[in-house]
């Protein structure tokens, strides 16, 4: 440590107690200067006592007074050095030496020399005291200032350290604040994404679609532009969810989204409204024909089967379209009318694309009324069953009866099955209705079995029913409770059943066959069925759809189709029933082609209970 200035600030030498030093470094110059000063005083005394002295030096005459002057000036320099070098202690010694010099000057000059020449020396020593005092005062001020500056420096250093520490702390706090701010912004983005985007598909959700529609309407009002909204509902998605689980349903939705994104125009918006419902905002002005082609591409994207874990799914969708401003000038109206058009497509069973029309509202209202009435139809006893006989082409005897459900509503009157069955399937009401039908007709046919009538009872089974996990156990329970012979029971299914859920359907059909129940494939040739399905499924009976039967005799191709179906079925060992036979030309051709059994208005209308009972009595 460098220690200029106050000697008291100098550190003690290593291993020496500074409180017990006899002669410290700061006293050395004082002692030396004191010795020099006293020596000069003695020299002055000698000059005074020896009297007049003179000698020449380089041509100059020098006497004892000149020597004494030099000596006094040397004393002044020594005293000044003491005052400068060691400050308080040096000044004190210098002052004492000057006082001694004053006294000696007076004594030697007055008493010894008996002359009044001492006054000059006295004045000189006084000057030396004054000079030393001025130096001491100035240096003390400097030292005090230095001390204050040192203290201020220490304070500033401490403050700087505190500021540096505070600055570092502030820097850390600033970094933390920046990190918190980033986290908050990230969370805001996440919250915004959660609020406006579907977490499964990543598509804009209902809230975002509504927001974009509001903005687009505002823009279109100013620009007098037009745009379209497409509302989409995936058909039979609920059944897939119930059958395969929500995990598979989610994968299916992701795949649907991927396919639709590949067909989406860069300016348009695809969003997921909820569940299996989607929307597309077409933000470009397009003709109705172009819109139909564009939306048709979304439907075409579903044409290829969906595969998951060795399973295949065939799905379709219903599309409803509303156009701004013709079909609505508000977001609410556009959504309502597009949804109404989509519901119209679904209720009609066409599975396609429709633009909104005002008359659709009437159809939708009727559908709602049908749905509400159907919910209470069983409880109110409005449903009943009719039986249409099936006759053997070879013996003309009754083979059995097909049970057909009918609805006579107190409010709506007689409702056609083509109207209420699709609604029952879409709403899931077919599950309760199907169980009621099975229990009702089995109880009725117990009397037929008791009379040793070996008629086959045929019941239509919906895809919604057969994919229910509890369906097989429900059938087994009813057979056990009623004691009905399962071998006299035949379940009719349509092609759509095994197209959508082949593995599940095959599993259920095999369990039903274990109970002795036979399986009939209804409406063959009108859908997706192929030879592969006939070979794969445990089919006992094939029913030729009435659309093919009606073509018999009208054109050669109609005859060939029916003949080919009969030959194909027989080659596979499958029993054949032709439905919808209405004239003898059809009947004769079917007999020629070795059709096993027929049913239709030519032979018998569907019979109500009393008619059925009379027929059984005479058969």
Secondary structure, 3 states (H helix, E strand, C coil): CCCCCCHHHCCCCCCCCHHHCCCCHHHHHHHHHHHHHHHHHHHHHHHHHCCCCEEEECCEEEEHHHHHHHHHHHHHHHHHHHHHHHHHHHHHHHHHHHHHHHHHHHHHHHHHCCCCCHHHHHHHHHHHHHHHHHHHHHHHHHHHHHHHHHHHHHHHHHHHHHHHHHHHHHHHHHHHHHHHHHHHHHHHHHHHHHHHECCCCCCECHHHHHHHHHHHHHHHHHHCCCEEEEEEEECCHHHHHHHHCHHHHHHHHHHHHHHHHHHCCCCCEEEEEECCEEEEEECCCCCHHHHHHHHHHHHHCCCCCEEECCEEECCCEEEEEEEECCCCCCHHHHHHHHHHHHHHHHHHCCCCEEECCCCHHHHHHHHHHHHHHHHCCCCCCCEEEEEEEEEECCCCCEEEEEEEEEEEECCCEEECHHHHHHHHHHHCHHHHHHHHHHHHHHHHHHHHHHCCCCCEEEEECCHHHHCCCCHHHHHHHHHHHHCCCHHHEEEEEEHHHHHHCHHHHHHHHHHHHHCCCEEEEEEECCCCCCHHHHHHCCCCEEEECHHHHCCCCCCHHHHHHHHHHHHHHHHCCCEEEEECCCCHHHHHHHHHCCCCEEECCCCCCCECHHHHHHHHHHC
